[in-house]
C-alpha cells in the first residue's frame, strides 16, 4: 500500500510494507524541486535514517530498474549507453 500527498513545497509518497512476515518500517519519499529524500525509521536506534538523491541520481536509478547487469551512463536525451 502507498499514499501520495501534495504539500506546499514537495510531493510525499509513503510506502507501507504489508504482509505477515519480515515487515519493514514505512518508507517516506519527499520529492522537492531540486532533491529527493528517502526516510525510514530505524527501530533499533529509534532514529529516522535519511538519504538524499539529486534529480540526476534518481533518473539513473529509474533507468537501472529496467536494465540488465552492467555499467551504463545516461545520455542527454535520457537514453542509456
Wavefront OBJ file of the C-alpha trace (Angstrom):
o trace
v 0.000 0.000 0.000
v 1.178 3.557 -0.586
v -0.099 7.097 -0.286
v 0.639 10.281 -2.251
v 0.253 13.746 -0.742
v 0.946 17.114 -2.342
v 2.305 19.641 0.131
v 3.356 23.253 -0.367
v 6.926 22.519 -1.478
v 7.019 18.747 -2.002
v 5.186 15.653 -3.098
v 5.318 13.000 -0.376
v 4.970 9.283 -1.127
v 4.712 6.845 1.782
v 5.262 3.132 1.174
v 3.705 0.795 3.733
v 5.082 -2.746 3.990
v 2.077 -5.060 4.195
v 2.111 -8.759 4.829
v 2.710 -11.168 7.647
v 6.469 -11.784 7.797
v 9.627 -9.664 7.835
v 7.740 -6.368 7.849
v 9.853 -3.240 7.491
v 9.108 0.268 8.728
v 7.279 2.668 6.387
v 9.415 4.488 3.826
v 8.722 8.171 3.133
v 9.899 9.734 -0.122
v 9.938 13.549 -0.248
v 10.216 14.994 -3.762
v 11.314 18.623 -3.804
v 12.237 20.832 -6.756
v 15.966 20.007 -6.581
v 16.372 16.972 -4.297
v 14.592 13.765 -3.352
v 14.915 12.330 0.137
v 14.127 8.824 1.355
v 13.450 8.347 5.079
v 12.844 5.288 7.231
v 12.670 4.791 10.986
v 15.405 2.541 12.390
v 13.621 0.721 15.237
v 16.931 -0.377 16.782
v 18.046 3.213 17.424
v 14.620 4.899 17.254
v 16.022 7.447 14.778
v 14.998 8.307 11.238
v 17.609 7.425 8.619
v 17.641 9.819 5.658
v 19.233 9.572 2.206
v 19.268 12.470 -0.276
v 19.377 11.990 -4.057
v 19.999 14.550 -6.777
v 17.470 14.509 -9.599
v 20.156 13.027 -11.877
v 20.760 10.161 -9.445
v 17.023 9.402 -9.396
v 16.925 9.381 -13.204
v 19.791 6.889 -13.207
v 18.085 4.756 -10.560
v 14.853 4.698 -12.566
v 16.765 3.646 -15.692
v 18.673 0.975 -13.752
v 15.473 -0.734 -12.651
v 14.812 -1.829 -16.241
v 18.356 -2.784 -17.314
v 20.399 -5.977 -17.072
v 23.663 -6.190 -15.154
v 26.359 -3.832 -16.478
v 27.753 -0.300 -16.319
v 25.779 2.472 -18.012
v 25.707 6.245 -18.426
v 22.585 8.268 -19.218
v 22.869 10.399 -22.337
v 21.425 13.915 -22.610
v 18.291 12.581 -24.299
v 17.607 10.240 -21.364
v 18.728 7.106 -23.211
v 21.329 4.759 -21.776
v 24.569 3.920 -23.405
l 1 2 3 4 5 6 7 8 9 10 11 12 13 14 15 16 17 18 19 20 21 22 23 24 25 26 27 28 29 30 31 32 33 34 35 36 37 38 39 40 41 42 43 44 45 46 47 48 49 50 51 52 53 54 55 56 57 58 59 60 61 62 63 64 65 66 67 68 69 70 71 72 73 74 75 76 77 78 79 80 81
